[in-house]
């Protein structure tokens, strides 16, 4: 049986309120990933003889476009540009629905624009970014833990993740570890 009583619990809350302002763990963790990624990229670029200001300028293009791309504008554009679609929904990031591939695609386009505007070579920036982007993505993945989404397959291992009944995928009994 895949149902087990032990495992790693998932957080029961992913949103906290500061008065009327919702603070979403997912968004906070993604923002931390972005800060770490930009900081580490800047350090690596400076070690290659570049200026950290260049990385911050490039990030001002890459991050906003990456966030819009992550709203599935690239991977599922019909919600924004299809019949009855609304392009303004792409900017409503508080409504959820983020995907890494669209974020990478438009983020890369933003980085390209930022590099061209800064009149620097793309290669050294891409080299500086590569490991930082992976770490930033890894940090951002912790946000999925708070949302109880994007977990692995069912398991009986003691380090399996407990998922609340509301988030257990169809076809699996409540108590299944993932």
N, C-alpha and C positions, 0 to 999 in steps of 0.2 A: 504494500500500500504506500502511496506517496504522501499520505497524511501523517504528519509527525507533530509532536507536542513541543519540540525544542527548535531552536534556530535563532537567527539574529532578528530582533524585532525591527519593524519599520517605524519611523516617526508617526505619531498619531496626528500631528499638526504640521502643516506646511505653510500656513499663513498666520501672521501675528498682526495685531492692529495697534498702531500708534495713533490713538484718537480715531479719526475717520480714515486714516491712511493705511492701506494694507501693505505689509512687508512680507513679500513672498520669498521663502527660502530658496526656491529654484532660481529666481532672478538675482538674489544676493550672491548666491554661489557662482552663477554665471559671470556676474560682474567681478567677483574675486578672481576667477579664471582669466578674465580679460586683463585685469590689472597686472596679475603675475606674468601673463604672456607678453604684454607690452614692456614691462620692466625688464624681463629676462632678454627679450629681443634687443632692447636698447643696450643692455650691458654687452651682449655678444657683438652688436654692431660697432660699438665704441672700441672693443678689443680688436676689431678689424680695421680701425682707423677712421670710422665714420662718426657722425655726430648723433647724440641721443635725440636732439631736437628733430632730426630727420625722421626718426622712428615715430615720435609723437605726432608729427605732421601727417605721416602716412596712416597712422592709426585713426586719425580724425576722418579719413576717408574709408578705411577698411572696416572699422567697427560698425558705423551706422549702416553701411551697405550690407555688411554681413548679417546684421540683425534683421533687416528687411528681407534679405534672401532666406534667412532661417524661417521666416513666416510662411514657407512653402510657396513663395512667389515663383521660384524656379521649378520645383518638383511637382507642384499641383496648381498651376496658374489659373485654372478655371474659376476658382472662388473669387479671384480678383479681376480677371479679364474676360471670363466666359459670359454666357447669357445670364443676366441677373447678378453678375459679379460686381464687386465694389473695390476699386483699387485702393481706396483709403483704408480698408481693413488691414492692409500690409503693415501699416504704421501702428496698429492697435496691439502692441506686444503684450499688454496686460491680459489679453484674451487667450493667451497660450497658443500652442501649435507651433513649436519650433523644431526644425530639422537641420541636422548638421550639414548635409550636402548642399542645400541651397545657401546656407550661411558661408560655407567655404567658397562656393562659386561667386557669389556677389562680393564677399569679402576680398577675394583675390582680385576681382575687377576694381574694387575700391583701392586696394594696395597698388595696383598697376597705375591708376589715376594719380594717387599720391606720389608715387615714385617719379612719374613723368613730370608732375608739377614741381617736384623738388630737384629735378634734373640730375638724378643720381642713377647708378646702375641697379637693375633689379636683382641680379644674381647675389651680390653680397647681402642684400636685405633678405632675400629668400633663404639663404644659408643661415642667417642669424635667426630667422623666424621658425625654421623647421622644428627644432626640438621644443621650443617654447609653445608653439601651436598645439603640439601633442599633449604637453603637460596642461595647458589651459583647457583643452577638451576633456582631459581626465578629471580635472577639478570640476568642470561644469557638469560632468556625469553624476557627481554626488547629488546634484539637484534632483535627478530622477529618483533617488532614494526617498526624498521628502514627498515627491508626488506619487510614489509607489507605481512607477511605470518603467518600462524598458528593462525588466529583470530577465534573467536567464530562464532556462527550461526547468521543469520540475525535478526535484532531487530529494533524497532521504538523508543526505549528508548533514552533519550537525551544524555546519555553517550556512545552511540554506536560509534564505530570507523569508521571514513571515510577512504575508501580505494580508491587509484587512479584507474582510469579506466583500466590501464594495469594489475592490480592485482585482479580485481573483479572476483570471480569464475564464470565459465560458468553457464549460466542459471539465473543469477541475473542481474538486470538492473544497469547501472552505477548510483551511488548515494545511493545505498543500504548501510545502516549502519550494522556493524557486532559487 
